[in-house]
């Protein structure tokens, strides 16, 4: 539904009839005219679904007739609900039945009575607006005026598929009001509903892009869907949401961590692909929300959807021992990711035994690499030694604490950093040095 005037699209190959219809409707309507089906589809693609209120469609047109165009419109979720009225010189029941079966809402037979046509256009648009309002009400949560859980589920599936097609990241925030039960107990449910509405408005004010989608997930929980957003961007926005709660300064005598309302936020971000589903993104964000609660509430807990690494010959540094070490590291990372992905009831690997192996491997690898580079008088050896010291320090705490999927996930993130930012960067530099030394020896 357009903001100012209802918009009517006329699809008619006869110029005289097209101009007559346009003249009749220009008082009170925004009119778009096209002469064939292909042109109509192009014009519709450039409009938002709610910008078009009615289509007057000629049945008999060359190339693509009205039946084919209607079939395409009904086969596209963006256009499937736009009312279509057929214009036809045919007064045959079979043709009418065919159009109605395809989804046309009415027929106007040419030559038409101008007054009847205007009344039909008016009535059908009014009916559409009424249905739009009912549909809008079915999508909206009455307390917060945000989209509801049902609409979130629909939008999540749509954005997952769109980001997968376009190879774009998708981020999800799950937000929960801290100590809200205590708030309701202290202030009453009416004040509690007002609090939900204020928090909802505060969250909505942070996520202002047209693609951002904020919904009430249930109870005191909200979700924010962020298409084409990576983890770092999502974290920045989540921290803005925390700051917004401070600015709202809604008193909460029931809170154990703050005199005012705070929220906890779990974040997940991934690049959608066919071997995963949008449900995994929700589960990941929900886990992080739980961890934020466990950490003490009033904070952001992010995670990145972890994918395994496939070894490639492009990763080779040209030394058989080092290549073997790097392959083993890839294997360890993949095993840890498998552990994180285990479902309840499935056989759990001995993760501590695996981590003990990684501990021994890390020491052995660093020593072997340092010995190799020292024997070759590698000019950048000091920077390699510095990097190794840094990773030893960062890895050390995990070898005594990594007993559950939360800590293991953090370990995987660190191991991947070692792989992506050290091995695939620094080690590729000494690969060139090894080649040069080998050429000099030969």
Secondary structure, 3 states (H helix, E strand, C coil): CCCCCEEEEEECCCHHHHHHHHHHHCCCEEEEEECCHHHHHHHHHCCCHHHCCEEEEECCCCCCCHHHHHHHHHCCCCCCCCCEEEEECCCCHHHHHHHHHHCCCEEEECCCCHHHHHHHHHHHHHHHHHHHHHHHHHHECCCCCCECHHHHHHHHHHHHHHHHHHCCEEEEEEEEECCHHHHHHHHCHHHHHHHHHHHHHHHHHHCCCCCCEEEEEECCEEEEEEECCCHHHHHHHHHHHHHHHHHHCCECCCCCCCCECCEEEEEEEEECCCCCCHHHHHHHHHHHHHHHHHHCCCCEEEEECCCCCCCCHHHCCCCHHHHHHHHHHHHHHHHHHHHHCCCCCCCCCCHHHHHHHHHHHHHHHHHHHHHHHHHCCCCCHHHHHHHHHHHHHHHHCHHHHCCCHHHHHHHHHHHHHHHHHHHHHHHHHHHHHHHHHHHHHC
